[in-house]
Amino acid sequence: MKLSRGQGTRSRLLASVALCASMATTTAVVAQDDEFELEEILVTSSKRTQTLQETPIAVSVTTAETFEKARLLDINDLQTVVPSLRVTTLQNSASTNFVIRGFGNGANNAGIEPSVGVFIDGVYRSRSAAQIGDLPRLERVEVLSGPQSTLFGKNASAGVISVVSAAPSYETEGRVELQYGNYDQVVARGYITGGLSDTVAVSLSGGINKRDGYTESLVDGIDDLNDRDRWNIRGQVLFEPSENVSFRLIADYSKIDESCCTVTTIQNGPTAAAVQALGGALNDDTDPFSYTAPFNQPSINEVKDGGISLQGDVDFDTFTLTSITAYRSNKSFNDAEADYTGANIIDSANNDADIDTFTQEIRLTSTGDNVLDWMVGGFFFQEDITQIQGLEYGTDTRAYVDLLTGAPGTLATLEALSGSTPGSFFNADTTTRETFTQDNTAYSIFATVDYHITDRVTLTGGVNYTKDKKTVTGSTVNGDAFSAIDLFTVNNGLIPQAFFGQAFQGATGLAPTPENIAAIEAAAPGTSAAIQAGVNESITGLQALQFQPQFVAFPNSVEDGRTSDDKFTWTARVAYQVSDAVNVYASVATGFKASSWNLSRDSRPFPGDQAALEAAGLTQVNQNFGTRFAGPEESTVYELGLKARFARGHLNLALFDQTIKGFQSNAFTGTGFNLVNAGKQSTKGVELEFSYYLTDDFVVGFSGIYLDPLYDDFVGGLGPNGPTDLSGTRPLGIHEFSASTSATYNFEFDNGMYGYVRADWLYESDEPVGDRFPTITREVNTFNASAGITLENGVSLQIWGRNLFNDEYFFTAFPGVIQPGTINGYPSAPRTYGLTLAYEF
């Protein structure tokens, strides 16, 4: 719909505050103050058209205009205007994690289905690599807090992010824009849409995004890190053969080829001396935000993502039939030098993943003005994953490990004692390869009913039944010869005996003959035991270097590699319209997420299977145990809400108590992932959203969230010293308070030009980055600003800056790879700024 200049200005005024933004293309006047009209927003979160203030759901909405004015380039930037949401990209361009109200998981581990579900144009995106893309013609983004099982076919236990792009228009419209920023950033985007006939409209959009890296490589010939090199194209066809029938076909493809991601050193451990002895450079842990990298190999991040979907809507007399069919393919490859030092220790840590998904959703929704409104639907999901991971040791690995033993030549001695090939331990030809496949089939049936008891009171009930089956395989080719020997028992204990002899001679100056040992023991009882204890401790230290243990392939005669889960979830709510301006609601909702598999090199048999595996002769040398998968998540949220509007603004308030039983905790260990179920994790909190027009042209907004999380029961969580009992403690890494404020001033000239000035600030309270690193904290104070002007002929110019005051914080931290005591982290991005020139017609 084309707007007149006055209408366009009014629309821009409203869209300048994210939390008061449109979820649809139409608005309704609800209040008037002299000549000022505050327009209410019509929303579709509940799968019905309602005003935002009447919708009894905790939902935050950001329109395309807010994305444009605040210069939000993708969903990563969305958290600056939605404080209940945290978005982080870790390890590579394909790994993005979403957290709502402190709950979220799934980054970097393809076997974990995220607790926060992402939908783009009604199509579920199962993995983070498929969720991020520059959408040149965005309409809105909805963030729904808490489980949404009875509204969305795919159950999401923590919340939903729903991205909606604009449908084709019958009127010819278009926009092209060119952006230039620091780090030589160049962004070019555009779209065009129009009608081919009275019943067919099409649109085509696309863009490229290129930028130099902001982390300088300290090695000649290696590109700087954290660059941008991505492009996308998207086409749509809207076919409306009659007033009651419409079809929307969408096809898209995107590609990423970047060097990501910046890793800094927060603390150099005692292994730093060994790295430097090999001539390797280190990041300066006294300046973790220097944005420099001493890597020897370029980082590779390649993602190819594409798909096609068809949505059909047919209106009958009393209901609408909606069908959404989609197929998507996502291929990603990343490779990094994972020791993050100038020494060539880990030459390659690579991951090659191929994920194909098919989804089908069908809904029937009542229409008209009814006492009883209803919706019933079904959802089918099929996904196939093939993932190959690998590690390759570097030319410095053997010398580095020898230095860590404290006695150069130790590895050669161990090779001789164990009968291994000389030079086989930690040589540069050592590689490991882990191959996983996962076949996931799921379906759900869901329904909601709204019973309007009176004009002001509505009871809502909803149910969902989900069935989920996964079949998984895992195998390894492990060339790490050192991990294949038993340091305590190989060759009848030659290794412990030899080490004892060396220690005895070093302590007493005598040869370790039986006579000398007996004599020393007679003179000083307990000497031999003390020496042996020291030897055992040394061997235990050597065992820590067997960080790539041999793998028990599955399925096998004990482990069938299958999970099958099903669950009924439900929603109950009462909403009361106190007046035309005030609405309150109370609700209880449950959610569910099926078992997730640990598709990483740290996938280990459960301890409960040890006896059966031993009886079957399947255990390996140095066999250890852990988890293959984490069981289902079951969430429950109690919520009280208030939505109020007044002449020049609105106020939304939600109090909630949310619990997830069996929360799937996925923690990076330095080489793989520790995937376990928390017994119970809960969060109590308050969300507040507020906007107000100080004048007809000046609007301010505030949104904030307070969180009080708790591990009610979590045995086996990773603490500072490894697995521990975290029950009764506060989960670290979840900020207690965050807030987003914005101010936008809109202006208009008599000659037809109009423009705006906007500033926003994101604050997150000081909080440790995670349970493993309680002394490393982060506090966020990010300030962004932009200003723009549009001429009457459609040409516009915008100047913008993000993180203008260079706020520095860590997204998260993780233990150094093969570097005990070293702590690495992902730093925030530095200040960026630029100019955008656009033409719209």
C-alpha positions, 0 to 999 in steps of 0.5 A: 500500500502506497502512503501519502507523504503525511501518512508516511510521516505518521507511519515513520513516527510510530515505527521508530520505537521497536516495542510499539511497532507494527506486526501488520501493514494496517493500523487503527486509531485508538486515542486522540489528544487535540490534533495528535492521533496515536495509532494502535498496532494490529498483530498476528502473534496469536494467529488472529488479527488483534491490536498489540495491546489486546494480545494476551501474549508477551511479545516484542515486535520490531518493524522494518522501519526500526531495522532501517532507522536503527541500522540493524543489518541482521538478527544479530543486531536485534538484541539492541532493541529487545533486551529479553533476547541475547544473540551470539555468534561463536566459533564460526559464521554458522553458529549463532545462539539465541537466548530468551529470558535466560534460556537458550542453547544449540550453538556449535553442536548440530545435534542440539535443536535450539530451545528458541525456535526461529521461523522465517515466513512461517518456515521453521529453521532448525539450525542457526546456520540457516537462521541468519541472513540479510533480508532486504525487504523485511516487514517485521520480527516478532519475539515471543517469550516462553513456550509457544507449543499451541500456536506454532507447530514446532514445539519450542521450549523457551520462545520463538523468533518469527521473521516476516518478509514483505509479500509482493505488491501489485503496484510497482515499487522498489528500493536500492541502497548503497552503504559504505562504512569503516573497515571498507564495508560495502553493502548493496541491497535492493528489491523490486516488486510489481504485478504481472496481471490482476492475479499475479504479483512478483518480487525480487530482492538481494544484496551483498555485504562485504567488509575487511576484518577488524582483527589484524593478523600478525602473520604475513599472508593471513587475512584479517579476522571477522570480515564480511563476505556474503550475498543473498537473493530471494524471489517471491510469487503471489498468485490470487486466482480469486478473492478467497484463494491465495498462494505465496511461493518463496525461493531463496539462496545465500552464501557466506565465505568469511574468516571468523571469529575473533578469539582473544586471550583473557588469561595465559596459563602456565603453558604460555612458556612452552608456546613461546619456547617454540617461537609462537606468539601469544595474545596479550592477556593484559589487552584482550581487546587489542583485536590482533591474532597470531594465527598461522592458518587462515580461518575458513567459514563457508555456508550455503543455504537455500530453500523453497516454500509454498504457502496456500490460504483458502477462505471458506464461509466460516474458516480459513485453510492454511498450508505451508510446505518447505524444503531447505538445504544447508551446507557449512564448512569451517576450519580454524587453527584452534590453539589460537597461538602463533605455534603450530599446535593444532593445525586444523579443527574442521567441521563439514555439515550437510543438513536437509529439512522438509516441513509441512504445516496445515492449519484450519482457523475460524473466521468471523465474529464468534463466541467461540474462536478456534484453530487446529493444525498439524505439523510434520518435520523431517531432517537429515544431518551428515557431519564430519569433524576432524583435528589435525596436529601441527608441526609443533605439537610433539615438541610442545607436549614434550615440553609440557611433560617437563622432561624433553624426550619423555615421548620417545621414552614412552614409545620405546617402553610401550613398543610403539613406533618411534616418532608416532606420538603427536606427530604432524601426520596425526589426524582424527575424523568423527562422522555422525549422521542423524535422521529426525522425524517428528510430527505434532497436532495442535489446537487452541480455543478462545471462548468469549464469555463476555465482551470483556472476558476471554478464556483460552485453552490450547493443546499440543501433542508431539512425537519425535524420533531420532536415529543417530550413528557415530564413528571415528578414525583416530590416528592419535597413537598416544591415546591408544596406550594404557599408561598404567598397565601396558607391557606388564607395567613397564611404564610405571616401573620405568618411571618409578626407577627414574624417580627413585634414582632422582630422589636417592641417588641410588640405582633402583635395584631391589636391594637399594629399595629395601635398604632405603625403605628400612631406613625411611619407611614409606619412601617407596610409597611416596615415590610411587604416589608421585609417579602415579600423579605424573602418569595421571598428568600424562593421561590428561594429554590423551585428550582424544580418546578412542571412540566406541562406534554406535549403534552397537549391540548395547547402544542402539542410537535411537531416541523416541519422545512424545509429550502433551503440552497445553496452554490455559489463559484468562484475559480481561479487558478492564476498559478500552485502554487497559487489559490484563491476563493470567496464563499457564503454558507448558512446552517441550523439546525432544532429546538432543544428541551430542554430535561431537568428539566428546560423545561418550557412552553412558556410565550405565552401559559400562558393564554391558559394553565390557561384556560385549568387548566393545570398550576401548583403551582408556575408555571413559564415559559421559553422555551420548544425548540429553533427554527432553526439556519440559518447560512451564511458565506462569505469567501475569500481564498488563497492557495499557494504552493512553493518549500518547503512549503505551505500557506493557508489563509481564511478571513470569515464573518459568521453569525448564526440567531437563534443560539441555546444557551444552558446554564447550570443553576445549575439544568437544562439548559436554551435553547433559541435562540439568535436573531443573532450572528456573527463572523468575522475572519482570518485563516492562515496555513503555513508549511515549510521545513527548511531542507530536514529533519526539518519541521515547521508548524504554524496555527492560527485563529483570531475571532471577535464575536458579539451578534448582537441581543440576548434578554434573554441571561444569564448574571452574574445576570440571563436573560438579553439583551446581544445585541451589546456585545461580546460573552464571552468564545470565544478566540480572537486569538489561534495558534498552532505551531509545529516543527518536525525533522526526522532522518535516520541511515545507518543501517535502523533505523529512527526516529523523534523528535517533539514539538508543542505548543497551545496558546489561548488568555486570555478570560472570560470563558462565559457570566455569569462569566466575571471576570473568565478568561482562557488563554491556553499555552499548550506544548507537545513533543514526540520522537520516533525511529523505527528499521528496523524489525518494532519495535518502541519505543516512549516517549511522554508528554502532557501539559509538563509545567502543564498549568492550565486553566478552560474549563468553569464555572457554578453556584453551585447547591443549593449554591448561590454565589458559582462558580464551574468549570472544570479544565484542565488536569495535565501533562501526559507522558509515553512510547509506544512500538509497532511492525508493520508488 
